[in-house]
Amino acid sequence: MKPLHDRIIVRRIEEGEQKIGGIIIPDSAKEKPQQGKVIAVGAGKIKEDGKRIPLDVKEGDTILFGKYSGQEIKINGEEHLIMREDEVLAIVD
């Protein structure tokens, strides 16, 4: 699957079990992770003069994104997000 323009496909990175003060938080109460691995990237945004601006993120990057970023999709039964590059907050080194 190849996203168009400035969109990227991201697979969330699941975090370990959350514990607060010795209490284990059940899966139903956990927040979704806001970190993911970039699976595919589009070719970039096209400017008004027709030139293409390449994306800063690339396949394999680990990124941070906002809580409500992107649109959830399923690829081969696995949940992914598709989002615009401007929804990415940071690339984790």
C-alpha positions in Angstrom: 0.0 0.0 0.0 1.4 3.4 -1.0 0.0 6.6 0.5 -0.5 9.6 -1.7 1.2 13.0 -1.5 2.2 14.0 2.1 0.5 11.1 3.8 2.2 8.3 5.8 1.1 4.9 7.1 2.1 4.2 10.8 1.9 1.1 13.0 1.5 2.0 16.6 4.2 0.8 19.0 2.5 -0.9 21.9 3.9 0.1 25.3 4.3 -2.3 28.2 1.8 -2.9 30.9 0.9 0.4 32.7 1.1 0.5 36.5 0.1 3.4 38.7 1.0 3.1 42.4 1.1 -0.7 42.2 -2.3 -0.9 40.4 -2.3 -2.6 37.0 -4.4 -0.6 34.5 -6.7 -2.9 32.5 -6.5 -2.9 28.7 -9.9 -1.2 28.3 -8.7 1.8 30.4 -5.3 2.2 28.7 -4.7 5.1 26.3 -3.5 4.2 22.8 0.2 4.7 22.3 1.3 8.0 20.7 4.4 6.5 19.2 4.7 4.5 16.0 6.9 3.1 13.2 6.5 4.5 9.7 5.5 1.7 7.3 5.1 3.7 4.1 5.4 7.3 2.9 4.0 9.2 0.0 6.0 11.0 -2.6 5.6 14.5 -1.1 3.4 17.6 -1.3 3.2 19.4 -4.7 3.6 23.2 -4.6 1.7 25.6 -6.8 4.6 25.8 -9.3 4.4 22.0 -9.7 7.6 21.1 -7.8 7.3 18.3 -5.2 8.5 18.8 -1.6 9.9 15.5 -0.3 8.9 14.3 3.2 11.1 14.6 6.2 10.0 11.2 7.6 11.0 8.0 5.9 10.1 4.3 6.1 11.4 2.8 9.3 11.4 6.0 11.4 10.0 5.9 14.9 7.7 9.0 15.4 5.6 10.7 18.0 2.2 12.0 17.1 -0.8 13.6 18.8 -3.5 11.6 20.7 -6.2 12.2 18.0 -3.9 12.2 14.9 -4.6 10.3 11.8 -7.3 7.9 10.6 -7.4 4.3 11.8 -7.3 1.7 9.0 -6.8 -2.1 8.9 -4.2 -3.7 6.6 -4.3 -7.5 6.5 -6.2 -7.5 9.8 -3.6 -5.3 11.6 -4.5 -1.8 12.8 -2.5 1.2 11.3 -2.9 4.9 11.1 -2.8 7.0 8.0 -1.9 10.6 8.6 -0.4 13.7 7.0 3.2 14.5 7.7 2.3 17.7 9.5 0.5 15.7 12.2 3.9 14.2 13.2 5.3 15.9 16.3 8.8 14.4 16.3 11.1 11.7 14.9 12.7 9.6 17.7 16.4 8.9 17.2 
